[in-house]
């Protein structure tokens, strides 16, 4: 159960952001899974209203990384300074003096997720360019090497194979294939990864991409990890043509990236939904459609692997 936050606690937090600021109201923002996200409205000393967002990581995140708030705050500081479209980090409350767990306060950006773009091609081009911009960040030079290694995360995941896999054998095939090959041969230099780059984590305003949000899954690793996750999400949201357009655009923008292992990373992207989609609370029609597209996505990956193996004989 999420603890109730009092008006006094919000008022205390506001004082850390603006000593002369006054708390007005608070409301929960929907869509957060691993973090509790709250919007606050305040009035500054100049009498102007201002909105901020407070992110409090959940138990799962904190169990994996007790410094999740600090790491996300520092990452946002770096990315904002580099000019990436991310919310401005305003304050970190790591001492737990106000709340039971650490939190960060960030800029509230006027925008919304967009799942029915007026111009899908332009949408995809902006989406792809934003991902390429992330992958071009020199994470070593920017001193964000504290982020976890994505390959190691999957290694731990693959060690915890569920005792009961799905009857369709799709999940079993994914597990068996990935565990037999992991760790993957390294063909690409590691890059900064968003970790969950999909349309739900992109904010738009007047058909322009204005913010990339929810950086709690950021990591360092093969750029194809992000590419594969985006491919599956775009397939679900907009279909095969959109997925293929994104893939072709990314390859054109990032010609140095080796795509040899993309089928394996596609299987990694499919692993979690193959196992857990039944618990996402989807209506029957939506789940059936998403499962159908997921199975097509997995089949495409295995077909590509068969072609690669066959061509190497």
N, C-alpha and C positions, 0 to 999 in steps of 0.2 A: 504494500500500500504506500502511495506517495504521501509524505508528510504534508500537512497543511501549512502554508506559509502565511504568516500574519502581515498585516499592513505595516506594522512597526519594523519588521525585518526588511521589507521592500524599501521603506523610508531610510533605514540605515545604509542599505546598499547604494541608494541614490546619493547620499552624502559623500560616499567614497568617489563617486564619479564627478559630482559637482557639489562642493561644500555649501553652496547657496541654493541648490536645487530642492524642489519639493515634489514628493510623490503624488500622483493623481489617481492612477488606476493600474490594474494588471489583468491580463487575460492569457489563457493558455493558447499556444499555437499548436494546431493539429499536425500530425505527420511524423513527429519524432518517435523513434523506436528505442534507440539505445540511450537517449538523453531526454530529460524533461525540458521543454522549451517554453519560456514565458515572455510575453511582450509587456513592457512597462511604458507608461506615459508619465512624463515629468514636466515641470515648469522650471526653467532656469532663472537666474537672477535678472535676466533681461526681460522676463515675462513671456518668453517664447516657449511654446510647447515642443517637446522632443520625445521621440520614441527610441527605446533601446530593447535589445533582446538578451535574455539571461538563459544560458545553457548550463544545465546540471547533469553530469554524467550519471548513468545508472550503475547498479551494483556490478553487472557483468563487466562493464568497461573498467571500473575502478579495481576490480579483482585482477584483471589482466594487467592494468597499469595504474597504480595509485596516483601517478602524476599526470593523468590524462588531461586534466584541465590546464595544467601548466604547459604541457607539450603543445596542445592545440592553440593556446594563447600565443606562445612564442612563434609557432608556425604561421599564424595569421599576421603577426607583426612583420615577419620576413616577407611574406607574399604581398602584403599591402604596400610595404616599402618598395617592392619591385614593380608595383603597378598592376598586379593581377587583380581581376574583378572579384574581390573578397570583401566581406564586411570589415570595417575598421574595428580592431580590438580596443576596448575602452578600459577594462578593469578586470583583474583576476582576484578572486577571493579564495585564497588557498588555505588560509589558517583555520577555516571552519568556525570563525568567530561569530558569524551570523547564521549560517546554515549548517546542518549536520555533515554535509559533504561540500567539497570545493565547487566553485562555479566560475564562469567567465561572463562578462557583459560585453556585448558587441553592438555595433551600429545596426539599427533597423533600416532595412533597405526597402523602399517602395517598389514592389515588384511581385510577380506571382509565377508559379509554375505554369507551363503552357503545354497542353497535350492536344491542342487543335490549332496549330499555327496556320496563319493565313498563307504563308509561303514556306512550305516544308523544306524546299531546297536551301533557301537562305537560312532557315532555322538550323538545318544540319551543318551547313558550312560554318556558322558561328559556333555551334556546339563542338565541332571537330577542332576548330582553331583554338578554342579555350583549352581543350585537352592537350593539344600540342604545346601550348604555352606553358602549361604545368610541367610537362615532361622535359622542357628545355631548361628548367631551373637548375642551376648548379648547386645541388643540395650540400655538397661538401664545402664549397666555398662559402655558402650562406650559413654554415654551422647548424644544420638541421639533421645531423647524422644520428640523433637520438631516436629517430623513428624506427619502428620494427622492420625486420626483413620479411618481405611478403612470401618468399619461398619457404622460410622457416615457419611462418604461420600455417601454410598449407601442409608442411611436414607434420606439424603437431595435429592438425585436423585429420590427416590421413591415418594417424596412429590411433585415432579414436573412432574406428569404424563401428557403426551401429550394429547391434546383434541381430536386428530384424531389418532387412532391406526390402524394397518394394517388390511386389509379385511380378511386375512387368519386366523385371530384370534390367531395366534401363539403369537404375541406380547401381546395381551390382556391377554392370559392365563399366560404368564410370570409375567406381572404386578400384576394381581390379586393374584397369588400364593405368590409372594414375599411380597406384601403389607399386606397380611393376617398373615404372620408369623414373619415379621420383628419387632424388632431385633431378630436374630437367637439365640437360646440357645447356650451358650458358652461351647464348649467341649474341646477346645485347648487353650493353653497359647498363647498370642499374640507374634508375631515374626516380625522381619524386613521383609517387602515386597518390592520387586522391583516395582511392580505395573503394569508392562507391559512386562513380561518375555516371549518373543517369538523369533523365529529364526531371525527376522529382527533386533533384538537388541543384537545379538551375533556376534562377529567377529572371524574369523578362519584364521589360517595360517598353511599350510602344514598339514591339517587335525587335528590340535590341536586348542582347544578353547583358544583364547588369550585375549579376552576382553568382558566384559558385559557393554553395553553403555546405554545412555538415562535413567537417574535416576530421571527425573522430576516428575514421578508419585509414587515415593517411599512413603510408608506409614507403619503403624504398624497395625497388625491385624491377623486374622486367616490365617494360612499358606495355607489353601485350596483356598483362594482367588487367589493366584498366581498359584496354581496347576490347578484350573479350567480354568483360562485364557490360560495357556500353553496347556492344553488338547485340547481346541477348535482350537488354532492356529496350533498345530501339526496335528490335523485331517484335517484341510484345506491344510496344506503343504504336508503331507506324507500319510494320510489315517488312518483308524481305528486301524490297527495293531501297527502303530507307537504311536498313542495316548495311547493304552493299555499298550504297553511296557514301555512307560514313567511312567504311573500311577503305574504299578507294581514295577518298579525300585525305584520310590520315596517312596513307602510304605516300601520297604525293607531297604532303607537308613534311613528313619525317622519312625521307628516303634512306637514311642510314639504319633504320630499324629493320632487323631481320625477322621475317614472318614465318620462318620454318616451324616454330613451335606453336603457332596460333591454334591449331586443332586441340592441343593439350590444354592451353589456357582457356579455350572455349569449354572444354569439359570441366575445368575448375570452376568456371562461372556457372555452369549448369548443376554443379554438385549440391549446393545448398538448397535451391528450389526443388530439385528432384527429391530431396529428403524431407523438406519441411513445408512445402506449399500447402499441404492439407491443414496446416495449423495457422494459415494466414487469415482466416476468417473471410474468404472469398465466397461470393454466391456461386451456385453450382454452374451457371452458364459461363461466368468469367473464368472459373478454375478449369473447366473443360477446354476453353479456348486457349488459355495459357499453357496448359499441359500439352495440348496438341502442338503448339509452336515450340515448346521446349523439346519435345521429342524430335521435331524436325531439325532443330538446332543441333541436338546431340547426334542425330543420324548424319548430318552434314559433316560434323567433326570426324566421325568414324570413317565416313567415305573418303575424306581428305587424307586421313592417316593410311587407309588402305592403298590409296594412289601413291602416297609417298613411299610406303614400304615396297609396293609392287615395282615402282620405278627404280628402286635402289638395288633390286635383285639382278 
